[in-house]
Amino acid sequence: PPPVEVDRRLIEGAIVPTLITFALPLVGTNLLHSIAGSYMAGWVGQIIGPNGLTAVVIVNVLVRMMLISAVMGVASASSILIAQAYGAGRQDQLKTITGTSVAIVLVASIMMSLIGWLGSPLFVDLLSTPEAARDLAITYLRSTAISVLAVFPLVFITIMIRGVGDAKTPFRFTVLWIVLSTLFIPVVLLAPFGLPKLGIAGVAHCITLSAAIALIALLIYLSRTRHVLMLIGSDRRHIIPDWKVMRLLLARGSPMGLEGVL
């Protein structure tokens, strides 16, 4: 295969300006997630009440801090391998790593969703959830488990994209996801214009819908721009995982994932 044409802006020139340019979108992404979390908690607390807020906090601990962190280590390992292959200009290796990573994303998303849905009562009880908030927490956790099917691939792919030195594209589509969520949440809680009130489950459904829209938009963008990580045409054969690469991803990613869980 022809060598990858490497964008050399990240590996040439002054270090500090390059570092700042790459880091600012990452800082912005984390800031937006924090603001969005507080925004959602505010709406839930005001409309559903303190038990709803308790449910949201408990589920965020279970899903966002533990379950997703466990697999985000693999995403970070994938980004490292992608950066190595991209920097060396090895196109076939780059596609193999991308395809194997995507296969892991698909399997892990389904497994995480099933674990979250089926284990909701157990997980909620393990955290000694107050009885008054228990049903709300189970409902929200099950709805959030569905959102993993869209959220996890979106976050995983954005981390992979950063491996080729592109921090702006992930930032743009994260902004799309968060903006849509902030617009949808008041609608499902206030139910204007005679719309049905979906309650705390509706909040998770808003996140699911917003992430799905952002994910589809990101994939369309990557396809139309023929992004170096996009599997197009014959490259799709790489979706069948390379077991050597998979073992390497799991070996490097598991310690990082465990650190996130801890």
Secondary structure, DSSP 8 states (H G I E B T S, - for coil): -------GGGTSS-HHHHHHHHHHHHHHHHHHHHHHHHHHHHHHHHHT-HHHHHHHHHHIIIIIIIIHHHHHHHHHHHHHHHHHHHHHT-HHHHHHHHHHHHHHHHHHHHHHHHHHHHTHHHHHHHTT--HHHHHHHHHHHHHHHHHHHHHHHHHHHHHHHHTTT--HHHHHHHHHHHHHHHHHHHHHHH-GGG----HHHHHHHHHHHHHHHHHHHHHHHHHHTT-TT---GGGGGGGS--HHHHHHHHHHHHHHHHHHH-
